[in-house]
Amino acid sequence: MPRQTPLAALSLSVILSLAGAAPGLAGDPAAGEADYKKCRACHKIQNGSDMIQRGGPTGPNLYGVIGRQAGIGDFRYGADLIAAGETGLIWTEENLAAYVTDPRAFVRDFLDDSSATVKMSFKLPRGQDDIAAYLASVAPEADGS
């Protein structure tokens, strides 16, 4: 068996650690779908006439949220979430999971503004990665162009 050089071992270690940090690997979409009941009081998931998850009108439609700039769409977002989107906040699985943990703290940290506010007051204490993975699983297909 060939002997592994320290550089090869380090390279393999870096590759494996990056693979473990790749988007979508931490959450379980099936668990997120089951946990979505915590979100549906305020949010629906609807693609045109296809109702994926019924929900309340208080929050925005979450269809296609993963990959979307924060604060844009057919919803009256708060000024600070719009500002976060305008300064580069894109909803990745990781960002969304961190946001639902404590929305106000997330936006304050992102904007480096201790007075920033958000409309979403609900905090999800666990299952954030699963919810984010579920929302990614119901996203529109990439067009490949």
VEXZA-427687 format. One record per residue: x, y, z of N, C-alpha, C in turn; residue in three letters. Coordinates in steps of 0.02 Angstrom, whole numbers. Layout:
! VEXZA-427687
+--------+--------+--------+--------+--------+--------+--------+--------+--------+------+
|    nc1 |    nc2 |    nc3 |   cac1 |   cac2 |   cac3 |    cc1 |    cc2 |    cc3 | rest |
+--------+--------+--------+--------+--------+--------+--------+--------+--------+------+
|      X |      Y |      Z |      X |      Y |      Z |      X |      Y |      Z |  ala |
...
+--------+--------+--------+--------+--------+--------+--------+--------+--------+------+
! end
This chain:
! VEXZA-427687
+--------+--------+--------+--------+--------+--------+--------+--------+--------+------+
|    nc1 |    nc2 |    nc3 |   cac1 |   cac2 |   cac3 |    cc1 |    cc2 |    cc3 | rest |
+--------+--------+--------+--------+--------+--------+--------+--------+--------+------+
|     43 |    -59 |      0 |      0 |      0 |      0 |     45 |     62 |      0 |  met |
|     32 |    111 |    -45 |     75 |    169 |    -49 |     68 |    212 |     14 |  pro |
|    123 |    241 |     32 |    125 |    284 |     91 |     97 |    353 |     71 |  arg |
|     54 |    380 |    114 |     24 |    445 |    100 |     70 |    501 |    125 |  gln |
|     83 |    549 |     82 |    125 |    605 |    103 |     84 |    652 |    147 |  thr |
|    116 |    692 |    189 |     79 |    739 |    231 |     36 |    787 |    189 |  pro |
|     61 |    809 |    131 |     23 |    854 |     88 |    -40 |    819 |     61 |  leu |
|    -33 |    756 |     41 |    -90 |    719 |     16 |   -142 |    709 |     71 |  ala |
|   -119 |    694 |    131 |   -165 |    685 |    187 |   -201 |    750 |    203 |  ala |
|   -164 |    805 |    201 |   -195 |    870 |    214 |   -246 |    887 |    160 |  leu |
|   -228 |    874 |     97 |   -274 |    888 |     42 |   -338 |    847 |     49 |  ser |
|   -330 |    783 |     65 |   -389 |    740 |     74 |   -432 |    766 |    132 |  leu |
|   -400 |    786 |    185 |   -436 |    813 |    243 |   -475 |    876 |    225 |  ser |
|   -444 |    921 |    186 |   -478 |    982 |    165 |   -537 |    966 |    120 |  val |
|   -528 |    921 |     73 |   -582 |    901 |     27 |   -640 |    871 |     66 |  ile |
|   -626 |    827 |    113 |   -679 |    796 |    152 |   -715 |    847 |    195 |  leu |
|   -679 |    894 |    224 |   -711 |    943 |    266 |   -755 |    990 |    225 |  ser |
|   -731 |   1007 |    164 |   -773 |   1049 |    120 |   -835 |   1012 |     97 |  leu |
|   -828 |    948 |     83 |   -885 |    909 |     62 |   -937 |    907 |    118 |  ala |
|   -914 |    901 |    179 |   -960 |    900 |    236 |   -996 |    966 |    246 |  gly |
|   -966 |   1020 |    222 |   -996 |   1086 |    232 |  -1038 |   1108 |    172 |  ala |
|  -1044 |   1065 |    123 |  -1080 |   1083 |     62 |  -1154 |   1095 |     78 |  ala |
|  -1185 |   1142 |     42 |  -1255 |   1157 |     54 |  -1299 |   1095 |     46 |  pro |
|  -1349 |   1090 |     87 |  -1398 |   1037 |     81 |  -1380 |    971 |    113 |  gly |
|  -1320 |    963 |    139 |  -1300 |    899 |    167 |  -1322 |    891 |    240 |  leu |
|  -1332 |    944 |    276 |  -1346 |    940 |    348 |  -1419 |    926 |    362 |  ala |
|  -1464 |    952 |    322 |  -1535 |    947 |    337 |  -1569 |    888 |    304 |  gly |
|  -1625 |    868 |    333 |  -1665 |    812 |    308 |  -1731 |    840 |    281 |  asp |
|  -1739 |    840 |    215 |  -1801 |    869 |    186 |  -1865 |    836 |    211 |  pro |
|  -1864 |    770 |    223 |  -1925 |    736 |    247 |  -1943 |    760 |    317 |  ala |
|  -1893 |    768 |    360 |  -1905 |    795 |    427 |  -1929 |    867 |    423 |  ala |
|  -1900 |    906 |    376 |  -1920 |    975 |    367 |  -1993 |    980 |    343 |  gly |
|  -2013 |    935 |    300 |  -2082 |    935 |    277 |  -2129 |    922 |    335 |  glu |
|  -2111 |    875 |    378 |  -2153 |    861 |    437 |  -2154 |    921 |    485 |  ala |
|  -2098 |    955 |    492 |  -2092 |   1012 |    537 |  -2122 |   1076 |    508 |  asp |
|  -2138 |   1076 |    444 |  -2164 |   1136 |    412 |  -2229 |   1161 |    445 |  tyr |
|  -2262 |   1118 |    482 |  -2324 |   1139 |    516 |  -2312 |   1199 |    561 |  lys |
|  -2251 |   1208 |    585 |  -2233 |   1265 |    627 |  -2232 |   1330 |    586 |  lys |
|  -2224 |   1325 |    521 |  -2218 |   1383 |    477 |  -2284 |   1402 |    444 |  cys |
|  -2328 |   1353 |    437 |  -2387 |   1364 |    395 |  -2439 |   1411 |    425 |  arg |
|  -2433 |   1429 |    488 |  -2479 |   1479 |    515 |  -2470 |   1545 |    477 |  ala |
|  -2410 |   1557 |    453 |  -2395 |   1621 |    419 |  -2375 |   1613 |    345 |  cys |
|  -2349 |   1556 |    325 |  -2320 |   1547 |    258 |  -2352 |   1490 |    220 |  his |
|  -2361 |   1501 |    156 |  -2382 |   1448 |    110 |  -2323 |   1434 |     64 |  lys |
|  -2329 |   1379 |     28 |  -2282 |   1363 |    -26 |  -2326 |   1349 |    -86 |  ile |
|  -2324 |   1394 |   -135 |  -2368 |   1389 |   -193 |  -2330 |   1408 |   -256 |  gln |
|  -2333 |   1364 |   -305 |  -2303 |   1377 |   -370 |  -2361 |   1387 |   -420 |  asn |
|  -2376 |   1450 |   -434 |  -2433 |   1465 |   -477 |  -2497 |   1438 |   -447 |  gly |
|  -2532 |   1394 |   -482 |  -2593 |   1365 |   -456 |  -2581 |   1301 |   -416 |  ser |
|  -2518 |   1278 |   -414 |  -2500 |   1217 |   -377 |  -2486 |   1234 |   -304 |  asp |
|  -2533 |   1217 |   -260 |  -2525 |   1229 |   -188 |  -2487 |   1171 |   -158 |  met |
|  -2424 |   1182 |   -140 |  -2382 |   1130 |   -112 |  -2396 |   1124 |    -37 |  ile |
|  -2401 |   1180 |     -3 |  -2418 |   1182 |     69 |  -2465 |   1241 |     80 |  gln |
|  -2523 |   1228 |    107 |  -2568 |   1282 |    125 |  -2539 |   1319 |    184 |  arg |
|  -2553 |   1384 |    188 |  -2528 |   1422 |    244 |  -2561 |   1490 |    248 |  gly |
|  -2545 |   1526 |    300 |  -2575 |   1591 |    313 |  -2545 |   1646 |    269 |  gly |
|  -2579 |   1703 |    268 |  -2558 |   1759 |    226 |  -2510 |   1808 |    261 |  pro |
|  -2492 |   1795 |    323 |  -2451 |   1842 |    361 |  -2381 |   1849 |    332 |  thr |
|  -2352 |   1794 |    310 |  -2284 |   1794 |    283 |  -2284 |   1781 |    209 |  gly |
|  -2226 |   1789 |    178 |  -2221 |   1778 |    105 |  -2226 |   1704 |     86 |  pro |
|  -2244 |   1693 |     23 |  -2243 |   1627 |     -7 |  -2170 |   1603 |     -8 |  asn |
|  -2157 |   1543 |     16 |  -2088 |   1518 |     20 |  -2067 |   1476 |    -39 |  leu |
|  -2109 |   1471 |    -91 |  -2088 |   1434 |   -150 |  -2029 |   1470 |   -183 |  tyr |
|  -1975 |   1434 |   -193 |  -1917 |   1462 |   -226 |  -1876 |   1510 |   -184 |  gly |
|  -1885 |   1508 |   -118 |  -1849 |   1555 |    -75 |  -1773 |   1541 |    -76 |  val |
|  -1754 |   1477 |    -79 |  -1682 |   1461 |    -80 |  -1653 |   1485 |   -147 |  ile |
|  -1602 |   1527 |   -143 |  -1570 |   1555 |   -202 |  -1595 |   1625 |   -219 |  gly |
|  -1646 |   1648 |   -183 |  -1676 |   1713 |   -197 |  -1645 |   1768 |   -153 |  arg |
|  -1641 |   1827 |   -180 |  -1618 |   1885 |   -142 |  -1670 |   1900 |    -87 |  gln |
|  -1647 |   1915 |    -28 |  -1692 |   1932 |     27 |  -1728 |   1997 |     13 |  ala |
|  -1790 |   2000 |     34 |  -1828 |   2063 |     32 |  -1859 |   2081 |    -35 |  gly |
|  -1861 |   2034 |    -82 |  -1893 |   2049 |   -146 |  -1950 |   1999 |   -158 |  ile |
|  -1998 |   2019 |   -198 |  -2054 |   1975 |   -215 |  -2120 |   2009 |   -199 |  gly |
|  -2173 |   1970 |   -205 |  -2241 |   1995 |   -195 |  -2260 |   1993 |   -121 |  asp |
|  -2225 |   2033 |    -82 |  -2238 |   2038 |    -10 |  -2211 |   2104 |     14 |  phe |
|  -2243 |   2133 |     64 |  -2219 |   2196 |     93 |  -2168 |   2180 |    148 |  arg |
|  -2106 |   2174 |    128 |  -2052 |   2160 |    175 |  -2034 |   2223 |    213 |  tyr |
|  -2005 |   2214 |    272 |  -1982 |   2270 |    312 |  -1920 |   2302 |    280 |  gly |
|  -1909 |   2365 |    295 |  -1853 |   2403 |    265 |  -1785 |   2371 |    278 |  ala |
|  -1775 |   2343 |    338 |  -1709 |   2315 |    353 |  -1696 |   2249 |    315 |  asp |
|  -1747 |   2209 |    305 |  -1737 |   2148 |    265 |  -1725 |   2166 |    192 |  leu |
|  -1760 |   2217 |    168 |  -1747 |   2242 |     99 |  -1675 |   2267 |     94 |  ile |
|  -1652 |   2305 |    145 |  -1584 |   2330 |    145 |  -1533 |   2273 |    146 |  ala |
|  -1548 |   2220 |    184 |  -1503 |   2163 |    186 |  -1498 |   2131 |    116 |  ala |
|  -1554 |   2124 |     82 |  -1553 |   2097 |     14 |  -1515 |   2141 |    -34 |  gly |
|  -1524 |   2206 |    -27 |  -1489 |   2253 |    -71 |  -1414 |   2254 |    -59 |  glu |
|  -1393 |   2232 |      1 |  -1321 |   2230 |     16 |  -1293 |   2159 |      8 |  thr |
|  -1333 |   2114 |    -22 |  -1305 |   2049 |    -40 |  -1333 |   1987 |     -6 |  gly |
|  -1384 |   1993 |     36 |  -1410 |   1934 |     69 |  -1451 |   1892 |     20 |  leu |
|  -1426 |   1833 |      8 |  -1461 |   1783 |    -34 |  -1480 |   1726 |     12 |  ile |
|  -1541 |   1701 |      5 |  -1564 |   1646 |     47 |  -1533 |   1580 |     25 |  trp |
|  -1479 |   1562 |     55 |  -1451 |   1495 |     48 |  -1483 |   1452 |    103 |  thr |
|  -1472 |   1387 |    100 |  -1497 |   1345 |    154 |  -1467 |   1367 |    221 |  glu |
|  -1402 |   1382 |    221 |  -1368 |   1401 |    282 |  -1395 |   1467 |    309 |  glu |
|  -1404 |   1517 |    266 |  -1430 |   1582 |    287 |  -1501 |   1576 |    314 |  asn |
|  -1543 |   1538 |    279 |  -1612 |   1530 |    301 |  -1615 |   1495 |    368 |  leu |
|  -1575 |   1443 |    377 |  -1574 |   1407 |    441 |  -1552 |   1454 |    498 |  ala |
|  -1503 |   1495 |    486 |  -1481 |   1543 |    537 |  -1534 |   1596 |    549 |  ala |
|  -1567 |   1619 |    497 |  -1619 |   1670 |    503 |  -1677 |   1646 |    547 |  tyr |
|  -1703 |   1586 |    534 |  -1761 |   1563 |    571 |  -1744 |   1547 |    644 |  val |
|  -1680 |   1540 |    660 |  -1661 |   1530 |    729 |  -1677 |   1593 |    770 |  thr |
|  -1661 |   1651 |    743 |  -1676 |   1716 |    775 |  -1673 |   1769 |    721 |  asp |
|  -1730 |   1782 |    688 |  -1731 |   1828 |    631 |  -1702 |   1897 |    645 |  pro |
|  -1721 |   1928 |    700 |  -1697 |   1995 |    714 |  -1621 |   1996 |    726 |  arg |
|  -1596 |   1948 |    765 |  -1524 |   1945 |    778 |  -1485 |   1933 |    713 |  ala |
|  -1513 |   1890 |    669 |  -1480 |   1875 |    606 |  -1472 |   1939 |    563 |  phe |
|  -1527 |   1976 |    556 |  -1525 |   2037 |    514 |  -1482 |   2090 |    546 |  val |
|  -1485 |   2097 |    612 |  -1442 |   2145 |    646 |  -1369 |   2129 |    634 |  arg |
|  -1352 |   2065 |    639 |  -1283 |   2044 |    627 |  -1263 |   2055 |    554 |  asp |
|  -1307 |   2036 |    508 |  -1292 |   2044 |    437 |  -1280 |   2116 |    418 |  phe |
|  -1323 |   2161 |    444 |  -1317 |   2232 |    427 |  -1269 |   2269 |    473 |  leu |
|  -1245 |   2236 |    526 |  -1204 |   2268 |    577 |  -1240 |   2331 |    603 |  asp |
|  -1304 |   2321 |    620 |  -1347 |   2375 |    643 |  -1389 |   2350 |    701 |  asp |
|  -1373 |   2371 |    761 |  -1407 |   2346 |    821 |  -1480 |   2370 |    827 |  ser |
|  -1501 |   2415 |    783 |  -1570 |   2439 |    785 |  -1613 |   2409 |    729 |  ser |
|  -1585 |   2365 |    688 |  -1623 |   2335 |    633 |  -1681 |   2293 |    661 |  ala |
|  -1736 |   2295 |    625 |  -1795 |   2256 |    645 |  -1820 |   2214 |    586 |  thr |
|  -1859 |   2164 |    602 |  -1891 |   2121 |    552 |  -1963 |   2110 |    572 |  val |
|  -2003 |   2090 |    524 |  -2074 |   2076 |    539 |  -2083 |   2007 |    570 |  lys |
|  -2038 |   1960 |    556 |  -2045 |   1892 |    582 |  -2019 |   1889 |    653 |  met |
|  -2064 |   1875 |    700 |  -2044 |   1871 |    771 |  -2035 |   1799 |    794 |  ser |
|  -2061 |   1751 |    756 |  -2056 |   1680 |    775 |  -1984 |   1657 |    771 |  phe |
|  -1961 |   1619 |    821 |  -1895 |   1590 |    821 |  -1903 |   1514 |    822 |  lys |
|  -1866 |   1480 |    780 |  -1868 |   1408 |    776 |  -1809 |   1380 |    815 |  leu |
|  -1820 |   1349 |    873 |  -1765 |   1328 |    915 |  -1727 |   1266 |    890 |  pro |
|  -1759 |   1226 |    848 |  -1725 |   1166 |    820 |  -1759 |   1147 |    755 |  arg |
|  -1722 |   1108 |    715 |  -1749 |   1087 |    651 |  -1738 |   1136 |    594 |  gly |
|  -1698 |   1187 |    606 |  -1686 |   1239 |    555 |  -1656 |   1210 |    491 |  gln |
|  -1606 |   1166 |    498 |  -1574 |   1137 |    439 |  -1624 |   1094 |    399 |  asp |
|  -1669 |   1061 |    435 |  -1719 |   1019 |    401 |  -1769 |   1061 |    362 |  asp |
|  -1792 |   1116 |    393 |  -1838 |   1161 |    358 |  -1805 |   1190 |    296 |  ile |
|  -1742 |   1212 |    303 |  -1706 |   1240 |    246 |  -1697 |   1188 |    191 |  ala |
|  -1681 |   1126 |    209 |  -1673 |   1073 |    160 |  -1740 |   1058 |    125 |  ala |
|  -1795 |   1059 |    163 |  -1860 |   1048 |    133 |  -1877 |   1104 |     83 |  tyr |
|  -1865 |   1166 |    103 |  -1879 |   1222 |     57 |  -1836 |   1218 |     -6 |  leu |
|  -1774 |   1195 |      2 |  -1732 |   1185 |    -57 |  -1759 |   1130 |   -102 |  ala |
|  -1790 |   1080 |    -72 |  -1816 |   1023 |   -111 |  -1879 |   1041 |   -150 |  ser |
|  -1913 |   1095 |   -132 |  -1973 |   1115 |   -169 |  -1959 |   1178 |   -211 |  val |
|  -1896 |   1191 |   -223 |  -1877 |   1249 |   -263 |  -1885 |   1233 |   -338 |  ala |
|  -1891 |   1284 |   -379 |  -1895 |   1272 |   -451 |  -1830 |   1240 |   -476 |  pro |
|  -1835 |   1200 |   -527 |  -1776 |   1170 |   -558 |  -1734 |   1223 |   -592 |  glu |
|  -1669 |   1218 |   -587 |  -1625 |   1264 |   -622 |  -1632 |   1251 |   -697 |  ala |
|  -1629 |   1304 |   -737 |  -1638 |   1295 |   -809 |  -1576 |   1274 |   -845 |  asp |
|  -1518 |   1273 |   -809 |  -1457 |   1248 |   -839 |  -1423 |   1295 |   -886 |  gly |
|  -1448 |   1357 |   -894 |  -1414 |   1403 |   -940 |  -1366 |   1447 |   -905 |  ser |
+--------+--------+--------+--------+--------+--------+--------+--------+--------+------+
! end
